[in-house]
Amino acid sequence: MASSVGFAHPTSSLIINKKDKCLSVVPSTSQLSIYKCKKPISNNISMAMATRQSERKPATTGSMKSPMTMTEKLLAKGAEKAEVKAGDNVWVNVDVFMTNDISGPGSIGIFQKEFGENAKANPDYKGVCHIALAQEGHCRPGEILLGTDSHTCTAGAFGQFATGIGNTEAGFVLGTGALLLKVPQTLRFVMDGEMPDYLLAKDLILQIIGEISVAGATYKSMEFVGTTIESLNMEERMTLCNMVIEAGGKNGVVAADSTTFKYLEDKTSLPYEPVYSDALASFHSEFRFDISKLEPLVAKPHSPDNRALARECKDIKIDRVYIGSCTGGKTQDFLAAAKLFLASGKKVKVPTFLVPATQKVWVDIYTLIVPGSGGKTCSQIFEEAGCGTPASPSCAACMGGPKDTYARMNEAQVCVSTTNRNFPGRMGHKEGQIYLASPYTATASALTGYITDPREFLH
């Protein structure tokens, strides 16, 4: 998997917003987005699991010399060019920059010198940066967002170009506000069909990665379209874009629509301008799926593309379950887990660790009422099911870390996890076995002590 990004601890973040020249860990949330637009019309598409080369031809009329994909348009906009094409190297102005673990008066002093008296650092801890960015209104359609962690691509769910960069490039962005980027080719994933109630976005991205492999999108953009994608809420779209890096992708992107605009209404007052792929844009490849036929999936050790049906792994005994991370520690992920615990009426048979991604998610766990629960919150349902107490927001065991890291695998155990990587040693012990799964599948597995298809409890 190709990635030249930094791997600094991604739980505290420093944000630079070019529009107001203000620097802060997480600035105060603004009020009400002012942009609205019509969403593009999606065509109905039938099942096709194999790749199909695009037959689109360049336009011969209009102000552009040739039509562009969404990623090409985003980079052209950032480069202040009328058009760019895949393979071009362009200087792109950065709208939002996120870096991790910036602390100490020395570092902040450098930023004040570069960005003026208004530069500041906010010590308020929010949690995992990729989720906090969205919650604090820093993910806006039509913009360029860069960050020093590989899962910065999560923000592509908002119709913006978002990717991870290394610390050397980060220094260049801090000094100039721009970066030289190569325009990637675009892979298009068309997902249609009604989403079954036992599937989550994690199943969709595991299907895709299993289809194209962990190197299948190396330095390419992954664009997600179709009626299934349009039906997903913003957090589910974030899950989808979060794991494009596990396929080697440069960025993932979902077109902004009414769902996007509604999410942003109370999070930002800054203007934004969405862009959309042209009808005749040229894509490197196109993959098509009928999601109504998809079953719950897992990625077996030791690679995210080692795809298998959950029901095919029912004889695999597990030692623990982990629900958390930028991939699976959002509010909707915990609501899904609570829904399945509620439907089962049973207690877990293995230790089940719960790690919310941000402070807001932690609060949601203790305050949001789970539909159909008779007034119970997620935390009450988790307690009744015998789960561990929800931990403080962090990456925790997702990235391994020191032996005293919360929920770290210090023994050669088998874990079902909602995280994004299952390489040897990723969650601690190098002989540990990690099965990646959706919150539904992880929860069902916690209830049986074996990898379990969630349909056993949801139907």
C-alpha positions as CSV (number, residue, x, y, z in Angstrom):
1,M,0.0,0.0,0.0
2,A,1.5,3.3,-1.1
3,S,1.4,6.1,1.5
4,S,4.0,8.7,2.3
5,V,2.2,10.1,5.3
6,G,3.3,10.8,8.8
7,F,2.0,8.6,11.7
8,A,2.0,11.1,14.6
9,H,-0.6,10.4,17.3
10,P,-3.8,11.5,15.6
11,T,-5.8,12.4,18.7
12,S,-4.9,16.1,19.2
13,S,-5.0,18.3,16.2
14,L,-4.0,21.8,15.1
15,I,-6.1,23.5,12.5
16,I,-5.2,26.2,10.1
17,N,-8.0,27.9,8.2
18,K,-6.8,29.9,5.3
19,K,-10.0,31.9,5.1
20,D,-9.6,33.6,8.5
21,K,-5.8,33.1,9.0
22,C,-6.5,31.7,12.5
23,L,-4.6,28.8,14.0
24,S,-6.1,26.6,16.8
25,V,-6.4,23.1,18.0
26,V,-10.1,23.2,17.6
27,P,-11.7,26.7,17.1
28,S,-15.2,27.4,18.4
29,T,-18.0,26.0,16.3
30,S,-19.5,28.6,14.0
31,Q,-23.2,29.0,13.2
32,L,-25.1,28.0,10.1
33,S,-23.7,27.3,6.6
34,I,-24.9,29.7,4.0
35,Y,-24.5,27.5,0.8
36,K,-27.1,25.3,-0.8
37,C,-27.1,23.5,-4.0
38,K,-28.9,20.8,-6.0
39,K,-27.5,17.3,-5.8
40,P,-26.7,15.5,-9.0
41,I,-29.1,12.9,-10.4
42,S,-27.9,9.3,-10.1
43,N,-28.7,6.7,-12.7
44,N,-30.0,3.3,-11.7
45,I,-27.2,0.7,-12.2
46,S,-27.4,-3.1,-12.2
47,M,-25.0,-5.6,-10.6
48,A,-21.5,-5.9,-12.0
49,M,-18.7,-7.1,-9.8
50,A,-15.9,-6.8,-12.4
51,T,-14.2,-3.6,-13.5
52,R,-15.3,-1.8,-16.6
53,Q,-13.2,0.8,-18.5
54,S,-14.9,4.1,-19.0
55,E,-16.0,4.9,-22.6
56,R,-16.6,8.6,-21.9
57,K,-15.2,11.0,-24.5
58,P,-14.0,14.6,-24.0
59,A,-16.5,17.3,-24.6
60,T,-16.0,19.4,-27.8
61,T,-17.9,22.5,-26.6
62,G,-18.1,24.7,-23.5
63,S,-15.6,26.7,-21.6
64,M,-13.5,23.7,-20.6
65,K,-11.2,21.9,-23.0
66,S,-12.2,18.6,-21.5
67,P,-14.5,17.4,-18.7
68,M,-13.1,16.6,-15.3
69,T,-13.7,14.2,-12.4
70,M,-14.6,15.7,-9.0
71,T,-11.0,15.2,-7.7
72,E,-9.6,16.9,-10.8
73,K,-12.0,19.8,-10.3
74,L,-11.1,20.1,-6.6
75,L,-7.4,20.3,-7.4
76,A,-7.9,22.7,-10.4
77,K,-9.8,25.0,-8.0
78,G,-7.1,24.8,-5.4
79,A,-4.5,25.5,-8.1
80,E,-6.5,28.4,-9.5
81,K,-6.5,26.7,-13.0
82,A,-9.3,26.3,-15.5
83,E,-8.6,22.6,-15.7
84,V,-6.1,19.9,-14.8
85,K,-5.8,16.3,-15.9
86,A,-4.5,13.1,-14.2
87,G,-0.8,13.0,-14.1
88,D,-0.3,16.8,-13.9
89,N,1.8,18.3,-11.1
90,V,0.2,21.4,-9.6
91,W,0.8,23.8,-6.8
92,V,-2.4,23.7,-4.7
93,N,-3.5,26.2,-2.1
94,V,-4.5,24.6,1.1
95,D,-7.8,25.6,2.8
96,V,-7.5,23.7,6.0
97,F,-4.4,22.0,7.5
98,M,-4.4,19.6,10.4
99,T,-1.2,18.5,12.2
100,N,-0.9,16.3,15.3
101,D,0.9,16.5,18.7
102,I,1.9,20.2,18.4
103,S,2.7,21.2,21.9
104,G,5.0,23.5,23.8
105,P,5.6,27.2,23.6
106,G,8.4,26.8,21.1
107,S,6.2,25.2,18.4
108,I,3.4,27.7,18.9
109,G,5.9,30.6,18.8
110,I,7.0,29.5,15.3
111,F,3.4,29.5,14.1
112,Q,2.8,32.9,15.6
113,K,5.7,34.3,13.7
114,E,4.5,32.8,10.4
115,F,0.8,33.6,10.8
116,G,0.7,36.8,12.8
117,E,-0.7,37.9,16.1
118,N,-4.0,36.1,15.6
119,A,-2.4,32.7,15.7
120,K,-3.3,30.8,18.8
121,A,-3.5,27.4,20.3
122,N,-6.5,26.0,22.0
123,P,-5.7,23.4,24.7
124,D,-9.2,21.9,24.7
125,Y,-9.0,18.2,24.0
126,K,-11.5,17.0,21.5
127,G,-10.4,13.5,20.6
128,V,-9.5,11.7,17.4
129,C,-8.8,14.5,14.8
130,H,-10.5,12.9,11.8
131,I,-13.9,12.9,13.6
132,A,-13.4,16.2,15.5
133,L,-12.6,18.0,12.2
134,A,-16.1,17.2,11.0
135,Q,-17.8,17.9,14.2
136,E,-16.2,21.3,14.5
137,G,-17.1,22.4,11.0
138,H,-13.7,22.1,9.3
139,C,-14.9,19.7,6.5
140,R,-16.5,21.7,3.8
141,P,-17.3,20.9,0.1
142,G,-15.0,22.2,-2.6
143,E,-12.0,22.7,-0.3
144,I,-8.5,21.2,0.1
145,L,-7.8,19.7,3.5
146,L,-4.4,18.1,4.3
147,G,-3.3,16.5,7.5
148,T,-0.3,14.6,9.0
149,D,-2.1,11.3,9.3
150,S,-3.0,8.7,6.7
151,H,-6.7,8.7,7.6
152,T,-7.2,12.4,6.8
153,C,-8.9,11.0,3.7
154,T,-12.0,10.6,6.0
155,A,-13.0,14.2,5.2
156,G,-13.5,13.3,1.5
157,A,-17.1,12.3,2.6
158,F,-17.8,16.1,2.5
159,G,-17.0,16.5,-1.2
160,Q,-13.5,17.9,-0.5
161,F,-10.0,16.8,-1.5
162,A,-8.5,15.4,1.7
163,T,-5.3,13.3,2.1
164,G,-2.5,12.6,4.4
165,I,1.0,14.0,4.0
166,G,4.4,13.6,5.7
167,N,6.0,16.0,8.2
168,T,8.3,17.5,5.7
169,E,5.4,18.4,3.5
170,A,3.6,19.7,6.6
171,G,6.4,22.1,7.2
172,F,6.1,23.3,3.7
173,V,2.4,23.9,4.0
174,L,3.0,25.8,7.3
175,G,5.5,28.1,5.6
176,T,3.8,28.6,2.2
177,G,0.1,27.6,2.5
178,A,0.5,25.5,-0.6
179,L,1.8,22.1,-1.7
180,L,2.9,20.4,-5.0
181,L,0.5,17.5,-5.7
182,K,0.2,15.1,-8.6
183,V,-3.3,14.8,-9.9
184,P,-4.5,11.2,-9.4
185,Q,-6.5,9.1,-11.8
186,T,-10.0,8.3,-10.5
187,L,-11.6,5.0,-9.8
188,R,-15.4,5.2,-9.7
189,F,-17.4,2.9,-7.4
190,V,-21.1,2.8,-8.3
191,M,-23.2,1.3,-5.4
192,D,-26.9,0.9,-6.0
193,G,-29.7,-1.0,-4.4
194,E,-31.5,-0.7,-1.0
195,M,-29.1,-1.1,1.9
196,P,-30.2,-4.1,4.0
197,D,-30.8,-3.3,7.6
198,Y,-28.0,-5.7,8.7
199,L,-25.3,-3.9,6.7
200,L,-23.2,-0.8,7.6
201,A,-20.7,1.2,5.5
202,K,-17.9,-0.9,6.9
203,D,-19.3,-3.8,5.0
204,L,-19.3,-1.7,1.8
205,I,-15.6,-0.7,2.1
206,L,-14.5,-4.2,3.0
207,Q,-16.3,-5.4,-0.1
208,I,-14.5,-2.9,-2.2
209,I,-11.0,-3.5,-0.8
210,G,-11.5,-7.2,-1.1
211,E,-12.4,-6.7,-4.7
212,I,-9.5,-4.5,-5.7
213,S,-6.8,-5.4,-3.0
214,V,-4.8,-3.2,-0.7
215,A,-2.8,-2.0,-3.8
216,G,-5.7,-1.6,-6.1
217,A,-6.1,2.1,-5.8
218,T,-2.4,3.1,-5.4
219,Y,-2.2,6.9,-5.8
220,K,-5.7,7.0,-7.2
221,S,-8.8,8.8,-6.2
222,M,-11.8,6.7,-5.2
223,E,-15.1,8.3,-6.0
224,F,-18.3,6.7,-4.5
225,V,-21.7,7.3,-6.2
226,G,-25.0,5.6,-6.5
227,T,-28.4,5.4,-4.7
228,T,-26.9,3.4,-1.8
229,I,-24.3,6.1,-1.2
230,E,-27.0,8.8,-1.4
231,S,-28.9,7.0,1.4
232,L,-26.0,7.0,3.8
233,N,-25.7,9.5,6.6
234,M,-22.5,11.6,7.0
235,E,-20.8,9.4,9.5
236,E,-21.3,6.3,7.4
237,R,-19.9,8.2,4.4
238,M,-16.9,9.1,6.6
239,T,-16.4,5.4,7.3
240,L,-16.3,4.7,3.6
241,C,-13.8,7.4,2.8
242,N,-11.7,6.6,5.9
243,M,-10.5,3.3,4.6
244,V,-9.5,4.3,1.0
245,I,-6.0,4.5,2.3
246,E,-6.3,0.7,3.0
247,A,-6.6,0.2,-0.7
248,G,-3.6,2.5,-1.4
249,G,-5.8,5.4,-2.4
250,K,-4.7,9.0,-2.5
251,N,-8.1,10.3,-1.5
252,G,-11.8,9.2,-1.4
253,V,-14.7,11.5,-2.2
254,V,-18.5,11.6,-2.0
255,A,-20.4,14.3,-3.8
256,A,-22.0,16.9,-1.5
257,D,-25.8,16.8,-1.4
258,S,-28.7,17.8,0.9
259,T,-27.4,15.3,3.6
260,T,-24.1,17.1,3.6
261,F,-25.6,20.6,3.7
262,K,-27.9,19.6,6.6
263,Y,-25.0,18.3,8.6
264,L,-23.1,21.5,8.1
265,E,-25.9,23.9,9.0
266,D,-25.0,24.4,12.6
267,K,-21.3,23.7,12.2
268,T,-19.9,26.5,10.0
269,S,-20.8,29.9,8.7
270,L,-18.0,30.0,6.1
271,P,-19.1,29.9,2.5
272,Y,-18.3,26.9,0.4
273,E,-18.8,25.8,-3.2
274,P,-19.3,22.1,-4.0
275,V,-18.0,20.6,-7.3
276,Y,-19.2,17.6,-9.1
277,S,-17.8,15.2,-11.7
278,D,-18.8,16.1,-15.3
279,A,-21.1,13.7,-17.0
280,L,-18.4,13.0,-19.6
281,A,-15.5,12.8,-17.3
282,S,-12.9,10.1,-17.9
283,F,-12.4,7.5,-15.2
284,H,-9.6,5.1,-15.0
285,S,-12.0,2.2,-14.1
286,E,-15.5,1.8,-12.9
287,F,-16.8,-0.9,-10.4
288,R,-20.5,-1.5,-9.9
289,F,-22.3,-3.3,-7.1
290,D,-25.9,-4.2,-6.2
291,I,-25.7,-3.7,-2.4
292,S,-29.0,-5.4,-1.8
293,K,-27.3,-8.7,-2.5
294,L,-24.3,-8.0,-0.1
295,E,-23.8,-10.0,3.1
296,P,-22.0,-9.0,6.3
297,L,-18.3,-9.2,5.9
298,V,-15.0,-9.5,7.8
299,A,-11.4,-9.0,6.9
300,K,-9.4,-11.9,8.2
301,P,-5.8,-11.5,9.5
302,H,-3.5,-10.0,8.4
303,S,-4.7,-7.7,5.7
304,P,-7.8,-5.5,5.1
305,D,-8.3,-7.2,1.7
306,N,-8.5,-10.7,3.2
307,R,-12.3,-10.6,2.8
308,A,-14.7,-13.3,3.9
309,L,-18.4,-13.6,4.8
310,A,-19.1,-13.4,8.5
311,R,-21.1,-16.5,8.4
312,E,-18.2,-18.4,6.9
313,C,-16.1,-17.7,10.0
314,K,-18.7,-18.9,12.6
315,D,-16.3,-21.5,14.0
316,I,-13.6,-19.0,14.8
317,K,-13.4,-18.5,18.6
318,I,-12.6,-15.0,19.7
319,D,-11.1,-13.5,22.9
320,R,-12.3,-9.9,22.8
321,V,-14.2,-7.3,20.9
322,Y,-13.1,-3.6,20.3
323,I,-15.5,-0.9,19.1
324,G,-13.8,2.4,18.5
325,S,-11.3,4.4,16.3
326,C,-11.8,7.0,13.6
327,T,-13.4,4.2,11.5
328,G,-15.8,2.7,14.1
329,G,-16.0,5.0,17.1
330,K,-18.5,7.5,15.9
331,T,-21.9,8.2,17.4
332,Q,-23.7,6.1,14.7
333,D,-21.4,3.2,15.3
334,F,-22.3,3.1,19.0
335,L,-26.0,3.5,18.3
336,A,-25.7,0.5,15.9
337,A,-24.0,-1.6,18.6
338,A,-26.7,-0.6,21.2
339,K,-29.4,-1.5,18.7
340,L,-28.1,-5.0,18.3
341,F,-27.5,-5.5,22.1
342,L,-31.1,-4.3,22.7
343,A,-32.5,-6.7,20.1
344,S,-30.6,-9.7,21.5
345,G,-31.4,-9.1,25.2
346,K,-28.2,-11.1,26.0
347,K,-24.9,-10.4,27.7
348,V,-21.4,-10.4,26.1
349,K,-19.3,-13.6,26.5
350,V,-15.9,-11.9,25.9
351,P,-14.4,-8.6,27.1
352,T,-15.9,-5.8,25.0
353,F,-14.0,-2.5,24.9
354,L,-15.8,0.7,23.9
355,V,-13.6,3.7,22.9
356,P,-15.5,6.8,21.6
357,A,-13.6,8.8,19.0
358,T,-14.3,12.3,20.5
359,Q,-15.7,14.0,23.6
360,K,-18.9,14.7,21.7
361,V,-19.3,11.0,20.9
362,W,-18.7,10.2,24.6
363,V,-21.4,12.6,25.6
364,D,-23.8,11.1,23.0
365,I,-23.2,7.6,24.4
366,Y,-24.5,8.9,27.8
367,T,-27.3,11.1,26.6
368,L,-28.8,10.0,23.3
369,I,-31.9,7.8,23.6
370,V,-31.7,4.6,21.6
371,P,-34.8,4.2,19.4
372,G,-37.2,1.5,20.6
373,S,-35.4,1.2,23.9
374,G,-38.0,2.7,26.2
375,G,-35.9,5.6,27.0
376,K,-32.5,4.0,27.5
377,T,-29.2,5.5,26.5
378,C,-26.3,3.6,24.8
379,S,-24.4,3.6,28.1
380,Q,-27.3,1.9,29.9
381,I,-27.6,-0.7,27.2
382,F,-23.9,-1.4,27.2
383,E,-23.9,-1.7,31.0
384,E,-26.7,-4.2,30.9
385,A,-25.0,-6.2,28.3
386,G,-21.8,-6.5,30.4
387,C,-19.5,-4.3,28.2
388,G,-16.6,-2.3,29.6
389,T,-17.3,1.3,30.7
390,P,-16.8,3.6,27.7
391,A,-13.3,4.9,27.8
392,S,-12.0,8.5,27.4
393,P,-11.9,9.5,23.7
394,S,-8.7,8.4,22.0
395,C,-7.2,6.1,19.4
396,A,-6.4,3.7,22.3
397,A,-5.5,0.2,21.1
398,C,-6.1,0.9,17.4
399,M,-2.5,1.9,16.9
400,G,-1.0,-0.5,19.5
401,G,1.2,1.8,21.6
402,P,2.9,1.2,25.0
403,K,1.8,-1.9,27.0
404,D,-0.4,0.2,29.3
405,T,-2.4,1.6,26.4
406,Y,-6.1,1.0,27.1
407,A,-7.4,-2.2,25.5
408,R,-4.0,-3.0,23.9
409,M,-3.5,-6.7,23.0
410,N,-0.6,-7.7,25.2
411,E,-1.2,-11.4,24.5
412,A,-1.6,-13.4,21.3
413,Q,-5.4,-13.1,21.3
414,V,-8.1,-13.1,18.7
415,C,-10.0,-9.8,18.4
416,V,-13.0,-8.6,16.3
417,S,-12.5,-4.9,15.8
418,T,-14.2,-2.0,14.1
419,T,-10.8,-0.4,13.4
420,N,-9.2,-0.1,10.0
421,R,-6.0,-2.2,10.0
422,N,-5.2,-5.8,11.0
423,F,-1.5,-6.1,10.2
424,P,0.6,-8.1,12.6
425,G,1.2,-6.1,15.8
426,R,-1.2,-3.3,14.8
427,M,-3.1,-3.6,18.1
428,G,-0.2,-4.7,20.2
429,H,1.0,-8.3,20.2
430,K,2.6,-9.3,16.9
431,E,1.0,-12.7,17.1
432,G,-2.5,-11.3,17.8
433,Q,-5.2,-11.9,15.2
434,I,-7.5,-9.1,14.2
435,Y,-10.7,-9.5,12.3
436,L,-12.0,-6.2,10.9
437,A,-15.8,-5.9,11.0
438,S,-18.8,-3.5,11.2
439,P,-20.2,-2.5,14.6
440,Y,-23.1,-4.9,14.0
441,T,-20.8,-7.9,13.4
442,A,-18.5,-6.9,16.2
443,T,-21.4,-6.7,18.6
444,A,-22.9,-10.0,17.5
445,S,-19.6,-11.7,17.9
446,A,-19.3,-10.3,21.5
447,L,-22.6,-12.0,22.4
448,T,-21.5,-15.4,21.2
449,G,-17.7,-15.5,21.7
450,Y,-17.4,-16.5,18.0
451,I,-17.4,-14.5,14.8
452,T,-21.1,-14.1,14.2
453,D,-23.3,-12.9,11.3
454,P,-25.4,-10.0,12.9
455,R,-28.5,-11.3,11.1
456,E,-28.7,-13.9,13.9
457,F,-29.8,-11.1,16.3
458,L,-31.3,-8.4,14.0
459,H,-33.8,-10.7,12.3
